[in-house]
Amino acid sequence: MDSYSRTARLYPALLALLPGTVGIVVFFDLAAWVRTVVLVVVAAGLHVAVMVKVSDVGRARQDRVWARLGGNPTALRMRWATSTDDARLAEEHRRVQVMSGIELPTRGSEQADPAAAIRTYERAVRRLREKTRDVDKYPRVRAELIAYGFARNVFGLRRAGIAFAALIGMASAVTGLLGYVGFLQVDAWRPIVVSLFAVAWIGVWLFTFTGDYARRASDKYAAALLDAADLPDRSA
């Protein structure tokens, strides 16, 4: 498993299933080695199953966000219409054109056909991604791509993560109630710990893995990709 798959796919799966993993550790009063085997087998299977879907879910959420924005955020950064520093943007366009081999719209052509301009910017961005895949030459691009992949995918799993944590929390609370009235033999601290963790984890999903979190990662990746555009010898 490469670094991208591990960070951008496996880690979001681990986070989504974490309340269940905590529940297994707390509730199953087994010998240490047995508990380890159970955890590895059960958790690994679930994590792999979730990991398979992580990219699809993250990409679907990304596509919806991009549709609302009007295009790829990296391409949108290249528009003349939103420029606050024309000299800087002109230099950026020059470097992107050199590296991508794609002629970018002038201010006039962008104003005449904004949709066509965005399509051109997106083609240039795709070309930049292809030309910056060398990790040794462009370590910053790779690092920000991995960070963005994680942020995008964990944001894509946000609703599922909240729902799963709520389910674990409610199941734990019910288990504690049944133990309290004598239907189950369970130490009172176990359901309390799991329920509190589930509530806290819902808070993490709500206040940490937000749209702003994914957007900041997207902005950093866009900046790294555009900054990588340089003279021909850099991309040779």
Secondary structure, 3 states (H helix, E strand, C coil): CCHHHHHHHHHHHHHHHHHHHHHHHHHCCCCHHHHHHHHHHHHHHHHHHHHHHHHHHHHHHHHHHHHHHCCCHHHHCCCCCCCCCHHHHHHHHHHHHHHHCCCCCCHHHHHHCHHHHHHHHHHHHHHHHHHCCCCCCCHHHHHHHHHHHHHHHHHHCHHHHHHHHHHHHHHHHHHHHHHHCCCCCCCCHHHHHHHHHHHHHHHHHHHCCCHHHHHHHHHHHHHHHHHHCCCHHHHC
